[in-house]
Amino acid sequence: MSEYGDFSMGQESSELEQMHQASGGEQDFQSQFGVFEAEHEAAESTDFETGRHVEFEGADGSRYESTDFTNYSHDTEESDHVFAAEGSESMHSAQFSEFDALRAQLGSSFAQGTQISTGGDGFSIAGN
């Protein structure tokens, strides 16, 4: 201690540091298919046949011959075919990443002094 008192100066500082990291991802896949198929077949057949054959030979040598014949034929055929296909696919992919950083500096300065005076009444201490 001197006759002028004590005097001190200083500085305080502190830091706050915080980091946060998050990451993730997602994937979606959809598949949808549909098939439609139809068939139709038909067949028809008709046969009609008649006949007559007459043959005659007489004693006198005469000859008679007659032929009647009817032939009928009916054929039908059908065929239908339908084919339909429909499909869809979709895919989604997403990824993310986050990074947060917080840094704060806190600083303060101070000054402090104490003065001692010796007066007529004794010692007295005055401080700031």
DSSP file with accessible surface (Angstrom, degrees, kcal/mol):
  #  RESIDUE AA STRUCTURE BP1 BP2  ACC     N-H-->O    O-->H-N    N-H-->O    O-->H-N    TCO  KAPPA ALPHA  PHI   PSI    X-CA   Y-CA   Z-CA
    1    1 A M              0   0  160      0, 0.0     2,-0.2     0, 0.0     5,-0.1   0.000 360.0 360.0 360.0 140.1    0.0    0.0    0.0
    2    2 A S    >   -     0   0   68      3,-0.3     3,-1.1     1,-0.0   114,-0.2  -0.605 360.0 -94.2-114.1-177.9    1.1    3.4   -0.8
    3    3 A E  T 3  S+     0   0  160      1,-0.3   113,-0.1    -2,-0.2     3,-0.1   0.686 123.9  56.3 -73.0 -14.0   -0.1    6.7    0.4
    4    4 A Y  T 3  S-     0   0  188      1,-0.3    -1,-0.3   111,-0.1     2,-0.1   0.535 110.1-121.8 -92.3  -9.2   -2.3    6.9   -2.7
    5    5 A G    <   -     0   0   11     -3,-1.1     2,-0.4   110,-0.2    -3,-0.3  -0.425  36.5 -51.9 101.9-175.7   -4.1    3.7   -2.0
    6    6 A D  E     -A  114   0A  86    108,-1.4   108,-3.0    -2,-0.1     2,-0.4  -0.820  47.6-177.1-102.3 143.2   -4.5    0.5   -4.0
    7    7 A F  E     +A  113   0A 142     -2,-0.4     2,-0.4   106,-0.2   106,-0.2  -0.997   2.9 177.3-140.5 129.9   -5.8    0.5   -7.5
    8    8 A S  E     -A  112   0A  61    104,-2.8   104,-2.4    -2,-0.4     2,-0.3  -0.987   7.8-168.5-135.4 147.1   -6.4   -2.6   -9.6
    9    9 A M  E     +A  111   0A 143     -2,-0.4     2,-0.3   102,-0.2   102,-0.2  -0.951  16.6 156.9-128.6 151.3   -7.8   -3.1  -13.1
   10   10 A G  E     -A  110   0A  29    100,-1.8   100,-1.9    -2,-0.3     2,-0.4  -0.970  28.0-136.5-162.5 175.0   -8.9   -6.2  -14.8
   11   11 A Q  E     -A  109   0A 143     -2,-0.3     2,-0.4    98,-0.2    98,-0.2  -0.991  11.0-160.9-144.7 135.0  -10.9   -7.8  -17.5
   12   12 A E  E     +A  108   0A 124     96,-2.5    96,-2.4    -2,-0.4     2,-0.4  -0.926  14.6 172.9-114.6 141.7  -13.2  -10.8  -17.4
   13   13 A S  E     +A  107   0A  99     -2,-0.4     2,-0.3    94,-0.2    94,-0.2  -0.996   5.8 177.5-145.2 150.1  -14.3  -12.7  -20.5
   14   14 A S  E     -A  106   0A  64     92,-2.4    92,-2.8    -2,-0.4     2,-0.4  -0.981  14.5-145.1-147.9 157.1  -16.2  -15.8  -21.1
   15   15 A E  E     -A  105   0A 107     -2,-0.3     2,-0.5    90,-0.2    90,-0.2  -0.959   1.6-158.6-127.5 144.4  -17.4  -17.7  -24.1
   16   16 A L  E     +A  104   0A  94     88,-2.6    88,-2.5    -2,-0.4     2,-0.4  -0.992  15.9 178.3-120.8 122.6  -20.5  -19.7  -24.8
   17   17 A E  E     +A  103   0A 109     -2,-0.5     2,-0.4    86,-0.2    86,-0.2  -0.989   3.2 171.1-130.9 126.3  -20.3  -22.1  -27.6
   18   18 A Q  E     -A  102   0A 115     84,-2.8    84,-2.9    -2,-0.4     2,-0.4  -0.998   6.6-174.3-137.1 131.9  -23.1  -24.5  -28.6
   19   19 A M  E     -A  101   0A 112     -2,-0.4     2,-0.4    82,-0.2    82,-0.2  -0.975   2.0-175.2-129.0 142.9  -23.4  -26.6  -31.7
   20   20 A H  E     -A  100   0A  96     80,-2.7    80,-3.1    -2,-0.4     2,-0.4  -0.997   2.2-177.4-138.8 128.8  -26.2  -28.8  -32.8
   21   21 A Q  E     +A   99   0A 131     -2,-0.4     2,-0.4    78,-0.2    78,-0.2  -0.995   4.8 171.6-130.8 132.7  -26.2  -31.1  -35.8
   22   22 A A  E     +A   98   0A  30     76,-2.0    76,-3.7    -2,-0.4     2,-0.3  -0.998   2.8 170.2-137.7 140.5  -29.1  -33.1  -37.1
   23   23 A S  E     +A   97   0A  88     -2,-0.4     2,-0.3    74,-0.3    74,-0.2  -0.986   6.8 146.9-146.8 155.3  -29.4  -35.2  -40.3
   24   24 A G  E     -A   96   0A  31     72,-2.3    72,-2.7    -2,-0.3     2,-0.3  -0.979  20.4-151.9-171.4 178.0  -31.8  -37.6  -41.7
   25   25 A G  E     -A   95   0A  54     -2,-0.3     2,-0.3    70,-0.2    70,-0.2  -0.988   0.9-158.4-160.8 161.0  -33.4  -39.0  -44.9
   26   26 A E  E     -A   94   0A 109     68,-2.8    68,-2.7    -2,-0.3     2,-0.4  -0.991   2.7-166.0-145.3 151.2  -36.5  -40.6  -46.2
   27   27 A Q  E     -A   93   0A 136     -2,-0.3     2,-0.4    66,-0.2    66,-0.2  -0.999   3.4-172.0-140.2 136.9  -37.4  -42.7  -49.2
   28   28 A D  E     -A   92   0A  87     64,-2.9    64,-2.6    -2,-0.4     2,-0.4  -0.977   1.9-176.6-127.8 142.2  -40.8  -43.7  -50.6
   29   29 A F  E     -A   91   0A 128     -2,-0.4     2,-0.4    62,-0.2    62,-0.2  -0.991   1.6-176.6-139.9 130.1  -41.6  -46.1  -53.4
   30   30 A Q  E     -A   90   0A 134     60,-2.8    60,-2.3    -2,-0.4     2,-0.4  -0.986   2.1-178.7-128.3 139.6  -45.0  -46.8  -54.9
   31   31 A S  E     +A   89   0A  64     -2,-0.4     2,-0.4    58,-0.2    58,-0.2  -0.991   4.6 171.8-139.2 126.9  -45.9  -49.4  -57.6
   32   32 A Q  E     +A   88   0A 145     56,-2.7    56,-2.6    -2,-0.4     2,-0.4  -0.977   3.7 170.7-141.2 123.0  -49.3  -49.9  -59.0
   33   33 A F  E     -A   87   0A 134     -2,-0.4     2,-0.4    54,-0.2    54,-0.2  -0.986   8.4-173.0-132.8 143.9  -50.2  -52.1  -61.9
   34   34 A G  E     -A   86   0A  39     52,-3.3    52,-2.8    -2,-0.4     2,-0.4  -0.999   2.3-168.5-137.7 138.0  -53.5  -53.3  -63.3
   35   35 A V  E     -A   85   0A 103     -2,-0.4     2,-0.4    50,-0.2    50,-0.2  -0.993   2.0-174.0-128.4 131.4  -54.1  -55.8  -66.1
   36   36 A F  E     +A   84   0A 125     48,-3.3    48,-3.0    -2,-0.4     2,-0.4  -0.993   9.0 170.5-125.2 129.5  -57.5  -56.4  -67.8
   37   37 A E  E     +A   83   0A 101     -2,-0.4     2,-0.4    46,-0.2    46,-0.2  -0.996   5.0 178.9-141.5 133.5  -58.0  -59.2  -70.3
   38   38 A A  E     -A   82   0A  41     44,-2.4    44,-2.7    -2,-0.4     2,-0.4  -0.998   4.3-170.8-136.0 139.2  -61.2  -60.5  -71.8
   39   39 A E  E     -A   81   0A 121     -2,-0.4     2,-0.4    42,-0.2    42,-0.2  -0.965   4.7-178.0-129.3 146.6  -61.7  -63.2  -74.4
   40   40 A H  E     +A   80   0A  85     40,-2.4    40,-3.2    -2,-0.4     2,-0.4  -0.973   6.3 172.9-144.0 127.5  -64.8  -64.3  -76.3
   41   41 A E  E     +A   79   0A 139     -2,-0.4     2,-0.3    38,-0.2    38,-0.2  -0.994   1.8 176.3-134.5 143.2  -65.0  -67.2  -78.7
   42   42 A A  E     -A   78   0A  40     36,-2.0    36,-2.7    -2,-0.4     2,-0.4  -0.996   4.7-174.6-145.4 144.5  -68.0  -68.7  -80.5
   43   43 A A  E     +A   77   0A  94     -2,-0.3     2,-0.4    34,-0.2    34,-0.2  -0.999   3.8 177.7-140.6 140.5  -68.4  -71.4  -83.1
   44   44 A E  E     +A   76   0A 106     32,-2.7    32,-2.8    -2,-0.4     2,-0.4  -0.999   1.7 179.2-144.1 139.1  -71.4  -72.6  -85.0
   45   45 A S  E     -A   75   0A  78     -2,-0.4     2,-0.4    30,-0.2    30,-0.2  -0.988   2.3-176.5-143.9 131.7  -71.8  -75.2  -87.6
   46   46 A T  E     -A   74   0A  55     28,-3.3    28,-3.3    -2,-0.4     2,-0.4  -0.996   1.1-176.4-131.1 127.5  -75.0  -76.4  -89.4
   47   47 A D  E     +A   73   0A 119     -2,-0.4     2,-0.4    26,-0.2    26,-0.2  -0.990   3.0 177.3-122.3 132.7  -75.1  -79.2  -91.9
   48   48 A F  E     +A   72   0A 109     24,-3.1    24,-3.7    -2,-0.4     2,-0.4  -0.990   8.0 168.0-135.1 124.4  -78.3  -80.1  -93.8
   49   49 A E  E     +A   71   0A 131     -2,-0.4     2,-0.3    22,-0.2    22,-0.2  -0.990   6.7 169.7-143.2 126.9  -78.3  -82.8  -96.3
   50   50 A T  E     -A   70   0A  61     20,-2.9    20,-2.2    -2,-0.4     2,-0.3  -0.947  10.5-179.4-127.6 158.5  -81.2  -84.6  -98.1
   51   51 A G  E     -A   69   0A  52     -2,-0.3     2,-0.3    18,-0.2    18,-0.3  -0.997  15.3-178.0-157.4 155.7  -81.0  -86.9 -101.0
   52   52 A R  E     +A   68   0A 131     16,-2.1    16,-2.9    -2,-0.3     2,-0.4  -0.899   4.6 179.1-156.3 127.7  -83.0  -89.0 -103.3
   53   53 A H  E     -A   67   0A 104     -2,-0.3     2,-0.5    14,-0.2    14,-0.2  -0.982   4.0-178.7-134.6 121.1  -81.8  -91.3 -106.1
   54   54 A V  E     +A   66   0A  53     12,-3.4    12,-3.3    -2,-0.4     2,-0.4  -0.984   2.5 176.5-122.8 128.1  -84.2  -93.3 -108.2
   55   55 A E  E     +A   65   0A 103     -2,-0.5     2,-0.4    10,-0.2    10,-0.3  -0.997   5.0 176.9-133.8 128.6  -83.1  -95.6 -110.9
   56   56 A F  E     -A   64   0A 119      8,-4.1     8,-4.2    -2,-0.4     2,-0.5  -0.996  12.6-171.0-136.4 136.7  -85.5  -97.7 -112.8
   57   57 A E  E     -A   63   0A 130     -2,-0.4     6,-0.3     6,-0.2     2,-0.1  -0.990  18.1-147.3-128.6 120.5  -85.0 -100.0 -115.7
   58   58 A G    >   -     0   0   16      4,-3.4     3,-1.5    -2,-0.5    -2,-0.0  -0.367  24.6-111.8 -84.0 168.1  -88.1 -101.5 -117.4
   59   59 A A  T 3  S+     0   0  117      1,-0.3    -1,-0.1     2,-0.1    -2,-0.0   0.781 117.5  58.7 -70.4 -25.7  -88.5 -104.9 -119.1
   60   60 A D  T 3  S-     0   0  134      2,-0.1    -1,-0.3     1,-0.0     3,-0.1   0.396 126.5-100.7 -83.0   1.2  -88.8 -103.3 -122.5
   61   61 A G  S <  S+     0   0   59     -3,-1.5     2,-0.2     1,-0.3    -2,-0.1   0.548  75.2 143.4  94.3   5.7  -85.3 -101.8 -121.9
   62   62 A S        -     0   0   56     -5,-0.0    -4,-3.4     2,-0.0     2,-0.4  -0.535  34.5-154.0 -77.6 153.1  -86.4  -98.4 -121.0
   63   63 A R  E     -A   57   0A 137     -6,-0.3     2,-0.4    -2,-0.2    -6,-0.2  -0.979  13.3-175.0-134.0 136.2  -84.5  -96.7 -118.4
   64   64 A Y  E     +A   56   0A 128     -8,-4.2    -8,-4.1    -2,-0.4     2,-0.4  -0.996   6.1 173.9-131.2 134.0  -85.4  -94.0 -115.9
   65   65 A E  E     +A   55   0A  95     -2,-0.4     2,-0.4   -10,-0.3   -10,-0.2  -0.996   1.4 176.8-141.2 132.8  -83.1  -92.2 -113.5
   66   66 A S  E     -A   54   0A  23    -12,-3.3   -12,-3.4    -2,-0.4     2,-0.5  -1.000   5.3-171.9-136.7 136.2  -83.9  -89.3 -111.2
   67   67 A T  E     +A   53   0A  80     -2,-0.4     2,-0.4   -14,-0.2   -14,-0.2  -0.986   6.0 176.2-132.8 121.0  -81.7  -87.6 -108.6
   68   68 A D  E     +A   52   0A  78    -16,-2.9   -16,-2.1    -2,-0.5     2,-0.4  -0.997  13.4 166.0-119.5 129.3  -82.7  -85.0 -106.1
   69   69 A F  E     -A   51   0A 123     -2,-0.4     2,-0.4   -18,-0.3   -18,-0.2  -0.996  17.0-170.8-147.4 134.9  -80.2  -83.8 -103.7
   70   70 A T  E     -A   50   0A  72    -20,-2.2   -20,-2.9    -2,-0.4     2,-0.4  -0.997   6.0-178.1-126.7 130.1  -80.0  -80.9 -101.3
   71   71 A N  E     +A   49   0A 111     -2,-0.4     2,-0.4   -22,-0.2   -22,-0.2  -0.993   3.2 176.3-129.6 125.9  -76.9  -79.9  -99.4
   72   72 A Y  E     +A   48   0A 116    -24,-3.7   -24,-3.1    -2,-0.4     2,-0.4  -0.995   1.4 178.7-130.9 133.8  -76.7  -77.0  -97.0
   73   73 A S  E     -A   47   0A  68     -2,-0.4     2,-0.4   -26,-0.2   -26,-0.2  -0.998   4.3-176.2-138.1 133.3  -73.8  -76.0  -94.9
   74   74 A H  E     +A   46   0A  58    -28,-3.3   -28,-3.3    -2,-0.4     2,-0.4  -0.980   6.0 176.5-132.2 120.5  -73.5  -73.1  -92.4
   75   75 A D  E     +A   45   0A 113     -2,-0.4     2,-0.4   -30,-0.2   -30,-0.2  -0.988   1.1 173.7-127.0 134.8  -70.3  -72.2  -90.6
   76   76 A T  E     +A   44   0A  54    -32,-2.8   -32,-2.7    -2,-0.4     2,-0.4  -1.000   2.5 178.2-139.8 139.2  -69.7  -69.3  -88.2
   77   77 A E  E     -A   43   0A 164     -2,-0.4     2,-0.3   -34,-0.2   -34,-0.2  -0.997   1.8-177.7-142.6 135.4  -66.8  -68.5  -86.1
   78   78 A E  E     +A   42   0A  99    -36,-2.7   -36,-2.0    -2,-0.4     2,-0.3  -0.972   2.8 178.4-130.2 149.8  -66.1  -65.5  -83.8
   79   79 A S  E     +A   41   0A  79     -2,-0.3     2,-0.4   -38,-0.2   -38,-0.2  -0.929   0.3 178.8-153.8 124.3  -63.1  -64.5  -81.8
   80   80 A D  E     +A   40   0A  85    -40,-3.2   -40,-2.4    -2,-0.3     2,-0.4  -0.979   1.6 178.2-124.0 141.0  -62.7  -61.4  -79.6
   81   81 A H  E     -A   39   0A 106     -2,-0.4     2,-0.4   -42,-0.2   -42,-0.2  -0.971   2.5-178.6-145.4 127.2  -59.6  -60.6  -77.5
   82   82 A V  E     +A   38   0A  77    -44,-2.7   -44,-2.4    -2,-0.4     2,-0.4  -0.991   2.4 179.0-127.2 131.7  -59.1  -57.5  -75.4
   83   83 A F  E     +A   37   0A 122     -2,-0.4     2,-0.4   -46,-0.2   -46,-0.2  -0.995   3.4 172.0-134.9 127.6  -55.9  -56.8  -73.5
   84   84 A A  E     -A   36   0A  48    -48,-3.0   -48,-3.3    -2,-0.4     2,-0.4  -0.999   4.4-178.9-137.6 133.9  -55.3  -53.7  -71.4
   85   85 A A  E     +A   35   0A  69     -2,-0.4     2,-0.4   -50,-0.2   -50,-0.2  -0.998   1.1 178.6-134.1 138.2  -52.4  -53.0  -69.0
   86   86 A E  E     +A   34   0A 159    -52,-2.8   -52,-3.3    -2,-0.4     2,-0.3  -1.000   8.2 167.0-138.8 138.2  -51.8  -49.9  -66.9
   87   87 A G  E     -A   33   0A  42     -2,-0.4     2,-0.3   -54,-0.2   -54,-0.2  -0.998  12.4-174.4-151.7 153.6  -49.0  -49.2  -64.5
   88   88 A S  E     -A   32   0A  68    -56,-2.6   -56,-2.7    -2,-0.3     2,-0.4  -0.993   0.9-173.9-148.9 143.7  -47.4  -46.5  -62.6
   89   89 A E  E     -A   31   0A 127     -2,-0.3     2,-0.3   -58,-0.2   -58,-0.2  -0.992   5.5-179.5-134.0 143.7  -44.3  -46.2  -60.4
   90   90 A S  E     -A   30   0A  61    -60,-2.3   -60,-2.8    -2,-0.4     2,-0.4  -0.998   4.5-170.6-144.5 146.1  -43.2  -43.3  -58.3
   91   91 A M  E     -A   29   0A 135     -2,-0.3     2,-0.4   -62,-0.2   -62,-0.2  -0.997   1.0-172.1-138.8 139.4  -40.2  -42.8  -56.1
   92   92 A H  E     +A   28   0A  86    -64,-2.6   -64,-2.9    -2,-0.4     2,-0.4  -0.999   5.1 177.7-133.8 132.2  -39.3  -40.0  -53.7
   93   93 A S  E     +A   27   0A  63     -2,-0.4     2,-0.4   -66,-0.2   -66,-0.2  -0.996   4.4 171.7-137.5 129.7  -36.0  -39.6  -51.9
   94   94 A A  E     -A   26   0A  37    -68,-2.7   -68,-2.8    -2,-0.4     2,-0.4  -0.999   6.5-178.3-140.6 140.6  -35.1  -36.7  -49.6
   95   95 A Q  E     -A   25   0A 160     -2,-0.4     2,-0.3   -70,-0.2   -70,-0.2  -0.988   6.3-176.3-135.7 146.1  -32.2  -36.0  -47.3
   96   96 A F  E     -A   24   0A 119    -72,-2.7   -72,-2.3    -2,-0.4     2,-0.3  -0.967   9.8-170.6-142.0 157.4  -31.5  -33.2  -45.0
   97   97 A S  E     -A   23   0A  83     -2,-0.3     2,-0.4   -74,-0.2   -74,-0.3  -0.977   6.2-166.9-148.2 134.2  -28.8  -31.9  -42.7
   98   98 A E  E     -A   22   0A  98    -76,-3.7   -76,-2.0    -2,-0.3     2,-0.4  -0.954   5.1-177.3-122.9 143.4  -28.9  -29.1  -40.2
   99   99 A F  E     -A   21   0A 116     -2,-0.4     2,-0.4   -78,-0.2   -78,-0.2  -0.945   4.4-178.4-141.9 114.9  -26.1  -27.5  -38.5
  100  100 A D  E     -A   20   0A  93    -80,-3.1   -80,-2.7    -2,-0.4     2,-0.4  -0.956   2.0-176.9-114.4 134.7  -26.6  -24.7  -35.9
  101  101 A A  E     -A   19   0A  69     -2,-0.4     2,-0.5   -82,-0.2   -82,-0.2  -0.997   5.4-172.6-133.0 135.4  -23.8  -23.0  -34.1
  102  102 A L  E     +A   18   0A  89    -84,-2.9   -84,-2.8    -2,-0.4     2,-0.4  -0.995   7.6 173.0-127.6 125.4  -24.1  -20.4  -31.5
  103  103 A R  E     +A   17   0A 148     -2,-0.5     2,-0.4   -86,-0.2   -86,-0.2  -0.982   2.9 176.6-135.6 123.1  -21.1  -18.5  -30.2
  104  104 A A  E     -A   16   0A  34    -88,-2.5   -88,-2.6    -2,-0.4     2,-0.5  -0.986  14.7-155.5-127.9 136.3  -21.4  -15.6  -27.8
  105  105 A Q  E     -A   15   0A 136     -2,-0.4     2,-0.5   -90,-0.2   -90,-0.2  -0.957   7.7-165.8-112.0 127.6  -18.6  -13.7  -26.2
  106  106 A L  E     +A   14   0A 108    -92,-2.8   -92,-2.4    -2,-0.5     2,-0.4  -0.962  13.6 173.2-113.9 124.4  -19.3  -11.9  -23.0
  107  107 A G  E     +A   13   0A  62     -2,-0.5     2,-0.3   -94,-0.2   -94,-0.2  -0.982   7.8 174.0-133.5 144.2  -16.7   -9.4  -21.9
  108  108 A S  E     -A   12   0A  62    -96,-2.4   -96,-2.5    -2,-0.4     2,-0.4  -0.995  14.0-153.7-147.2 144.6  -16.7   -6.9  -19.0
  109  109 A S  E     -A   11   0A  90     -2,-0.3     2,-0.4   -98,-0.2   -98,-0.2  -0.897  14.6-173.8-115.7 149.2  -14.0   -4.5  -17.7
  110  110 A F  E     -A   10   0A  85   -100,-1.9  -100,-1.8    -2,-0.4     2,-0.4  -0.975  13.7-165.0-142.1 154.2  -13.7   -3.3  -14.2
  111  111 A A  E     -A    9   0A  65     -2,-0.4     2,-0.4  -102,-0.2  -102,-0.2  -0.995  12.0-178.1-136.4 138.7  -11.7   -0.9  -12.3
  112  112 A Q  E     +A    8   0A 102   -104,-2.4  -104,-2.8    -2,-0.4     2,-0.4  -1.000   1.6 178.2-141.5 135.1  -11.5   -0.8   -8.6
  113  113 A G  E     -A    7   0A  12     15,-0.5    15,-1.7    -2,-0.4     2,-0.4  -0.996  12.5-163.6-139.7 148.3   -9.7    1.6   -6.3
  114  114 A T  E     -AB   6 127A  49   -108,-3.0  -108,-1.4    -2,-0.4     2,-0.5  -0.997   9.1-163.1-130.3 130.2   -9.4    2.1   -2.6
  115  115 A Q  E     - B   0 126A 119     11,-2.4    11,-2.1    -2,-0.4     2,-0.5  -0.965   1.0-162.9-118.5 129.7   -8.0    5.2   -1.0
  116  116 A I  E     - B   0 125A  42     -2,-0.5     2,-0.4  -114,-0.2     9,-0.2  -0.945   9.9-175.1-109.9 126.6   -6.8    5.4    2.5
  117  117 A S  E     - B   0 124A  54      7,-1.7     7,-1.5    -2,-0.5     2,-0.9  -0.963  19.1-146.8-122.0 140.6   -6.4    8.8    4.1
  118  118 A T  E     + B   0 123A 107     -2,-0.4     5,-0.2     5,-0.2     2,-0.1  -0.874  35.8 161.4-104.9  99.2   -5.1    9.5    7.4
  119  119 A G  E >   - B   0 122A  51      3,-1.7     3,-1.1    -2,-0.9    -2,-0.0  -0.315  56.5 -79.2-104.7-166.8   -6.9   12.5    8.7
  120  120 A G  T 3  S+     0   0   86      1,-0.3     3,-0.1    -2,-0.1    -2,-0.0   0.758 125.6  53.6 -70.5 -22.4   -7.5   14.0   12.1
  121  121 A D  T 3  S-     0   0  174      1,-0.3     2,-0.3     3,-0.0    -1,-0.3   0.379 116.9-101.0 -93.6  -0.9  -10.1   11.5   13.0
  122  122 A G  E <   -B  119   0A  37     -3,-1.1    -3,-1.7     2,-0.0    -1,-0.3  -0.753  69.9 -13.0 116.0-158.2   -8.1    8.4   12.3
  123  123 A F  E     -B  118   0A 167     -2,-0.3     2,-0.3    -5,-0.2    -5,-0.2  -0.607  57.2-178.4 -82.4 142.4   -8.1    6.1    9.3
  124  124 A S  E     -B  117   0A  63     -7,-1.5    -7,-1.7    -2,-0.3     2,-0.5  -0.996  13.2-150.7-138.1 144.2  -11.0    6.3    6.8
  125  125 A I  E     -B  116   0A 128     -2,-0.3     2,-0.5    -9,-0.2    -9,-0.2  -0.954  10.6-173.6-118.2 126.9  -11.4    4.1    3.7
  126  126 A A  E     -B  115   0A  58    -11,-2.1   -11,-2.4    -2,-0.5     2,-0.3  -0.973   9.6-171.2-119.0 133.1  -13.2    5.3    0.6
  127  127 A G  E      B  114   0A  56     -2,-0.5   -13,-0.2   -13,-0.2   -15,-0.0  -0.895 360.0 360.0-126.3 153.2  -13.9    2.9   -2.2
  128  128 A N              0   0  177    -15,-1.7   -15,-0.5    -2,-0.3   -17,-0.0  -0.917 360.0 360.0-111.1 360.0  -15.2    3.2   -5.8
